Amino acid sequence: MTVQELLEGYAGGKRDFTSITLRGAVLSGVNLNGAILTGADLTGADLRSADLSSAEMKGANLTGADLYDADLYDTRLSGANLTSANLTGANLSSAHFQKAILNRADLRDAKLFGAYLSYADLSYANLSRADLFRAYLFRADLYSADLSRAHLIGADLSRAHLSHCNLSGCCLKDAKLEMASLVSADLKGADLSGAKLAEARLYDADLTSANLEKADLRNAQLFAAKLIEANLGFACLRGAKLSEANLRRANLEGTDLYGTNMSRANLSFTNLSDAYFSGVNWSEANLSHANLSGARAIEENPSTIDQSETTLSSMLPPKALVPSPSGKLASLVTPNSISLKNKGAVVLGRHPSANIRFNSQMVSRRHATIETDPQGRYVLQDQNSTNGVFVNRLRVKGEVVLADGATIQIGPFTFLLKGDELQLVLKSAENTTSAEVSETVAEAMPADLLVANLSGANLYGANLKGISLAKINCSGAIMPDGTVKP
């Protein structure tokens, strides 16, 4: 079919042009509103300023097509191929792009209000200044895409792949980013106020000067993230991982930090006034000149932390068994004993598939394994757990051969190896002294995690007005006056 035949057919009332081939055709400015172009081959076609609104274009091939300023409002392009297409300034509002390929497409200044882009491939696409207000991008692939200064207010980007993305200066206010991957993403100066980022992966992301006020970052992973001068006021960071993150001069006023891991983080000159910090790990963190006035621990059950790990212990071995009633400990481990004979690799952890499964935030999903070597010996290996494994009170580095009678401590739980049997050690509360209670590293239940860890932290010049250090581990810390805690 030729271009003339297409236009004459459309003018005569025909609408079904399924599977037509018009590669490289010049169709700029044409009106094909409501046309059926399913499976059409329009590779390299010139469709500048064309009206394709409400058209049916599922599975169409528009590779390299020029759709500058075209109207594709409510057009159905599910599964279409728009690789390297030019969609600059195009109207794509309410358009359907589910599973479409827009790899390296140019979408600068495009209008995508309420567009459907779930599972679409937008990797390396240019969406600078594009308007994606309330667009649907669930599980979309935006790897290395340019979204600088784009508008994504209320957009659904949950589980989307945004690693290495340029999101600098973009507006993500109230956006949904739960479980999204933002590894090494550039979010400098971005507005993420009220955004939902629970369980999002933000390793090494740059959030310098970003606005995260009232954002939900529960269990988010922000290892080595840059949050210099970022605004996290009244945000929820429960269970978040911020070890080695840079929060210099950041605002965390009123922020919920329950169970947050900030070991080795830079919090110098940070505003932590009125923050909630129960169970936070600040070991070896830099809190020099930080403002913690009015910050407080809250004694409540943190039900909002779902299956995340909490770090409260230092690199030193635990000094005592957890003084918990036997019934309480036993209910947190399934099973309480197991035979290692002919078992192969036995996994100890919080994951549902583990051979010995724990219901405690102090235990990693895959905490440790016990295998049988060719000599029939049992070999324990730490699987890069957060809080470590201790055999006979010595922390395991790598792997260790277990002798008969060896004690193994994982978080608040202690096991004893008797022959081939690994058994949970239960210690009754009535035999526990008050000294042992004070030496306990952590309790098993989240409600008991009422201490913060500041071991080795730098608090020089920090404002601790109103802070009680009675339940805080400050061993080796540099205190506000420059003295070092023994």
C-alpha positions in Angstrom: 0.0 0.0 0.0 1.2 3.5 -0.9 0.9 6.7 1.2 -1.7 7.9 -1.3 -3.8 4.7 -1.0 -3.7 5.0 2.8 -4.9 8.6 2.8 -7.6 8.0 0.2 -8.8 4.9 2.0 -8.9 6.8 5.3 -10.8 9.8 3.7 -13.3 7.2 2.3 -14.1 5.9 5.8 -11.7 3.0 5.9 -10.0 2.5 9.3 -8.4 -0.9 9.3 -4.9 -0.8 8.0 -3.5 -3.8 9.9 0.0 -4.9 9.0 0.6 -2.3 6.3 4.2 -1.6 5.3 5.2 2.1 4.8 8.9 2.1 5.7 10.4 5.6 5.4 7.0 7.1 4.3 6.4 10.8 4.6 3.3 11.2 6.6 4.0 14.5 8.4 0.8 16.4 9.4 -1.6 13.6 8.4 -4.8 12.8 10.2 -5.1 9.2 11.1 -7.2 9.6 14.3 -8.7 6.2 15.4 -6.9 4.3 12.6 -6.1 0.6 13.1 -2.4 0.1 12.4 -1.8 -3.0 14.4 1.5 -4.6 13.4 2.2 -1.9 10.9 5.8 -1.4 9.7 6.5 2.4 9.9 10.2 2.1 10.3 11.9 5.5 9.7 8.6 7.1 8.8 8.2 10.9 9.0 5.1 11.4 11.2 5.9 14.9 12.5 2.8 16.7 13.8 0.7 13.7 12.7 -2.6 13.1 14.4 -2.6 9.4 15.6 -4.8 10.0 18.7 -6.9 7.0 19.7 -5.2 4.9 17.0 -4.7 1.1 17.5 -0.9 0.5 16.9 -0.2 -2.6 19.0 3.0 -4.4 17.9 3.7 -1.7 15.3 7.3 -1.1 14.2 8.3 2.6 14.6 12.0 2.1 14.9 13.7 5.4 14.1 10.4 7.1 13.2 10.1 10.9 13.5 7.1 11.7 15.7 8.1 15.2 16.7 5.1 17.1 18.0 2.8 14.3 17.0 -0.5 13.7 18.8 -0.8 10.2 20.2 -3.3 10.8 22.9 -4.9 7.6 24.1 -3.1 5.7 21.3 -2.6 2.0 22.0 1.1 1.0 21.4 1.4 -2.0 23.6 4.4 -4.1 22.5 5.3 -1.6 19.8 8.9 -1.0 18.8 9.9 2.7 19.0 13.7 2.2 19.4 15.5 5.5 18.7 12.2 7.1 17.7 12.0 10.9 18.0 9.0 11.8 20.2 10.2 15.3 21.2 7.3 17.4 22.3 4.8 14.7 21.4 1.5 14.4 23.2 1.4 10.8 24.7 -1.0 11.4 27.5 -3.1 8.4 28.4 -1.3 6.4 25.7 -0.7 2.7 26.2 2.9 1.6 26.0 2.8 -1.6 28.1 5.9 -3.7 27.2 6.7 -1.3 24.4 10.4 -0.8 23.4 11.5 2.8 23.7 15.2 2.1 24.0 17.2 5.3 23.2 14.0 7.1 22.2 14.0 10.9 22.4 11.1 12.0 24.6 12.3 15.5 25.6 9.4 17.8 26.6 6.9 15.0 25.8 3.5 15.0 27.6 2.9 11.7 29.2 0.1 12.5 31.7 -1.3 9.3 33.0 0.5 7.3 30.3 0.7 3.5 30.8 4.3 2.4 30.6 4.4 -0.7 32.8 7.1 -3.2 31.8 8.2 -0.8 29.0 11.9 -0.7 27.9 13.0 3.0 28.3 16.7 2.2 28.9 19.0 5.1 27.7 15.9 7.1 26.7 15.9 10.9 26.9 13.0 12.1 29.0 14.5 15.4 30.1 11.7 17.8 31.1 9.0 15.3 30.1 5.8 15.5 32.0 4.8 12.1 33.5 2.2 13.3 36.0 0.6 10.2 37.5 2.1 8.0 34.8 2.2 4.2 35.3 5.8 2.9 35.1 5.5 -0.3 37.2 8.5 -2.5 36.6 9.6 -0.2 33.7 13.3 -0.4 32.6 14.7 3.1 32.8 18.4 2.1 33.1 20.7 5.0 32.4 17.7 7.1 31.1 17.8 10.9 31.3 14.9 12.2 33.5 16.6 15.4 34.5 14.0 18.1 35.4 11.2 15.7 34.5 7.8 15.9 36.3 6.9 12.7 37.9 4.4 13.9 40.6 2.3 10.9 41.8 3.8 8.6 39.2 3.9 4.9 39.9 7.5 3.7 39.6 7.3 0.8 42.0 9.8 -2.0 41.2 11.1 0.1 38.3 14.7 -0.2 37.2 16.2 3.3 37.5 19.9 2.4 38.2 22.4 5.0 36.8 19.5 7.2 35.9 19.8 11.0 35.7 17.0 12.3 37.9 18.7 15.5 38.9 16.3 18.4 39.5 13.2 16.2 38.8 10.0 16.3 40.8 9.0 13.0 42.3 6.6 14.4 44.9 4.3 11.7 46.2 5.7 9.3 43.7 5.5 5.5 44.3 9.0 4.0 44.3 8.6 1.0 46.5 11.2 -1.7 45.8 12.6 0.4 42.9 16.3 0.0 42.0 18.0 3.4 42.0 21.6 2.2 42.4 24.1 4.9 41.5 21.2 7.2 40.4 21.7 10.9 40.2 19.0 12.6 42.3 20.8 15.8 43.1 18.3 18.5 44.0 15.3 16.2 43.3 12.0 16.7 45.1 11.0 13.4 46.7 8.8 14.9 49.4 6.1 12.5 50.5 7.5 9.8 48.1 7.1 6.1 48.9 10.5 4.5 48.8 10.1 1.5 51.1 12.6 -1.2 50.4 14.1 0.8 47.5 17.7 0.1 46.5 19.7 3.4 46.6 23.3 2.1 46.9 25.7 4.8 46.0 22.9 7.1 44.9 23.6 10.9 44.9 20.8 12.7 46.8 22.8 15.8 47.5 20.4 18.7 48.4 17.4 16.5 47.6 14.1 17.1 49.4 12.9 13.9 51.1 10.6 15.6 53.7 8.0 13.1 55.0 9.2 10.5 52.6 8.7 6.8 53.4 12.1 5.1 53.4 11.4 2.1 55.5 13.9 -0.7 55.0 15.5 1.2 52.1 19.1 0.4 51.2 21.2 3.5 51.1 24.7 2.1 51.6 27.3 4.7 50.7 24.6 7.1 49.4 25.3 10.8 49.3 22.7 12.8 51.2 24.8 16.0 51.8 22.5 18.8 52.8 19.4 16.7 52.0 16.2 17.4 53.8 14.9 14.3 55.5 12.7 16.1 58.0 10.0 14.0 59.5 10.8 11.1 57.1 10.4 7.5 58.1 13.8 5.6 57.9 12.8 2.6 60.0 15.1 -0.3 59.4 16.9 1.6 56.6 20.6 0.7 55.8 22.7 3.9 55.7 26.2 2.5 56.6 28.9 4.7 55.1 26.4 7.2 53.8 27.3 10.9 53.7 24.7 13.0 55.5 26.9 16.0 56.3 24.7 19.0 57.1 21.5 17.0 56.3 18.2 17.8 58.1 16.8 14.9 60.0 14.5 16.8 62.4 11.8 14.7 63.7 12.9 11.7 61.6 12.0 8.2 62.6 15.3 6.3 62.8 14.1 3.1 64.6 16.4 0.2 63.9 18.4 2.2 61.3 22.0 1.2 60.5 24.2 4.2 60.2 27.6 2.6 61.0 30.5 4.6 59.7 28.2 7.2 58.3 29.1 10.9 58.1 26.6 12.9 60.2 28.8 15.9 60.9 26.8 19.1 61.4 23.6 17.1 60.9 20.3 18.3 62.5 18.9 15.4 64.4 16.7 17.4 66.8 13.6 15.7 68.0 14.5 12.5 66.0 13.5 9.1 67.2 16.6 6.8 67.5 15.7 3.6 69.3 17.8 0.7 68.0 19.9 2.9 65.7 23.5 1.8 65.0 25.9 4.7 64.9 29.1 2.7 65.5 32.1 4.5 64.2 29.9 7.2 62.7 31.0 10.8 62.6 28.5 12.9 64.6 30.8 15.8 65.3 28.9 19.1 65.8 25.6 17.3 65.2 22.5 18.6 66.9 20.7 15.9 68.8 18.7 18.2 71.2 15.4 16.7 72.0 16.1 13.5 70.2 14.6 10.5 72.0 14.2 6.8 72.2 10.7 5.5 71.8 9.6 2.3 73.5 7.2 0.7 71.2 6.8 -2.4 69.0 8.1 -1.3 65.6 5.5 -3.2 63.5 6.4 -1.1 60.5 9.8 -2.8 60.2 9.1 -5.9 58.2 11.8 -8.6 58.2 14.8 -6.4 58.1 18.1 -6.8 60.0 19.0 -4.6 63.0 22.7 -4.0 63.9 23.3 -3.3 67.6 26.5 -5.2 68.4 30.1 -4.2 67.7 32.9 -6.5 66.5 33.4 -7.7 70.0 32.0 -11.1 71.0 28.8 -11.3 73.0 29.4 -11.4 76.8 26.3 -13.3 77.9 23.4 -15.4 76.8 20.2 -13.6 76.2 18.3 -13.5 79.5 15.0 -14.4 78.0 12.5 -17.1 79.2 13.0 -20.4 77.4 9.5 -20.3 75.9 10.1 -16.9 74.3 13.4 -17.9 72.7 12.2 -21.3 71.6 9.2 -19.7 69.8 11.6 -17.7 67.6 13.6 -20.6 66.3 12.3 -23.5 64.1 13.3 -26.2 64.8 15.0 -25.9 68.2 17.4 -28.8 67.3 18.5 -30.6 64.2 20.8 -33.5 63.3 23.6 -32.5 61.0 24.4 -36.0 59.9 24.0 -36.6 56.2 22.3 -33.2 55.8 24.7 -31.6 53.3 24.6 -27.8 53.7 22.5 -26.6 56.6 21.4 -23.0 56.3 20.8 -20.9 59.4 18.9 -17.6 58.8 15.7 -15.7 58.6 14.8 -16.8 55.1 11.7 -19.1 55.0 13.7 -21.8 53.2 16.5 -21.9 55.9 17.0 -25.3 57.7 17.0 -23.4 61.0 14.7 -20.4 60.7 14.8 -17.4 63.0 12.1 -14.8 63.6 14.5 -12.0 64.8 15.8 -8.8 63.2 19.2 -9.6 64.6 19.6 -12.5 62.2 20.3 -12.1 58.5 18.2 -13.9 55.8 21.1 -16.3 55.1 23.2 -15.8 58.2 25.5 -18.9 58.2 25.9 -22.4 56.8 27.2 -25.7 58.3 28.6 -28.2 55.9 30.4 -31.6 56.2 33.9 -31.7 54.8 35.6 -34.8 53.3 36.9 -35.8 56.7 33.4 -35.8 58.2 34.0 -32.6 60.2 31.3 -29.9 60.5 32.5 -26.6 59.1 30.6 -23.4 59.8 30.8 -20.4 57.5 29.6 -16.9 58.0 27.6 -15.8 54.9 28.4 -12.1 55.2 25.9 -11.6 58.0 25.2 -8.2 59.4 25.8 -9.1 63.1 28.3 -12.0 62.7 28.6 -15.5 64.1 30.5 -16.4 67.3 31.9 -19.8 68.0 33.1 -20.3 71.6 32.8 -16.5 72.0 35.2 -15.7 69.1 33.8 -14.0 66.0 34.1 -16.2 62.9 36.1 -14.8 60.0 35.5 -16.9 57.0 35.0 -20.5 58.3 35.7 -22.6 61.3 35.7 -26.3 62.1 33.2 -27.1 64.9 34.5 -29.3 67.7 32.1 -31.4 69.7 30.7 -29.3 72.5 31.2 -26.0 70.6 28.8 -23.1 71.3 27.5 -21.1 68.4 26.0 -17.6 68.9 23.9 -16.0 66.3 22.3 -12.7 67.5 20.7 -13.5 70.8 20.5 -17.2 70.1 23.1 -19.8 71.3 23.4 -23.3 70.0 25.4 -26.3 71.4 26.9 -29.0 69.1 26.6 -32.4 70.9 27.9 -35.1 68.5 25.8 -34.7 65.3 23.0 -32.8 67.1 22.8 -29.0 67.0 20.6 -27.8 69.9 19.3 -24.4 70.9 20.5 -23.5 74.4 17.8 -22.1 76.6 18.6 -20.2 79.8 15.8 -19.5 82.3 15.1 -16.0 83.4 15.3 -16.9 87.2 19.0 -17.9 86.7 20.0 -14.7 85.0 21.7 -12.0 87.1 21.2 -8.2 86.7 24.8 -8.0 85.6 24.2 -10.4 82.8 21.1 -8.4 81.8 23.2 -5.2 81.4 25.8 -7.1 79.3 23.3 -8.5 76.9 24.0 -7.4 73.3 20.3 -7.3 72.2 17.0 -8.9 73.1 15.3 -11.2 70.6 12.1 -9.3 70.1 12.0 -5.9 68.3 10.2 -4.3 71.3 13.3 -4.9 73.4 15.7 -3.0 71.1 15.8 0.0 73.3 19.5 1.0 73.0 21.5 2.8 70.4 25.0 1.9 69.5 27.5 4.8 69.4 30.7 2.7 70.0 33.6 4.3 68.3 31.5 7.2 67.1 32.8 10.8 66.9 30.5 13.1 68.9 32.9 16.0 69.3 31.0 19.3 69.6 27.7 17.5 69.3 24.6 18.9 71.1 23.2 16.1 73.3 20.9 18.3 75.3 18.2 16.2 76.8 19.8 12.9 75.7 20.2 10.1 78.3 23.2 7.9 77.6 22.2 5.3 80.2 21.0 2.8 77.6 23.4 3.8 74.8 26.7 1.9 74.1 29.3 4.7 73.9 32.4 2.5 74.4 35.4 4.1 72.6 33.3 7.1 71.5 34.7 10.6 71.3 32.4 12.6 73.5 31.3 16.2 72.9 34.0 17.6 75.2 36.8 15.6 73.4 37.2 12.9 76.0 37.1 9.2 75.0 34.7 6.8 76.7 36.5 3.7 78.0 
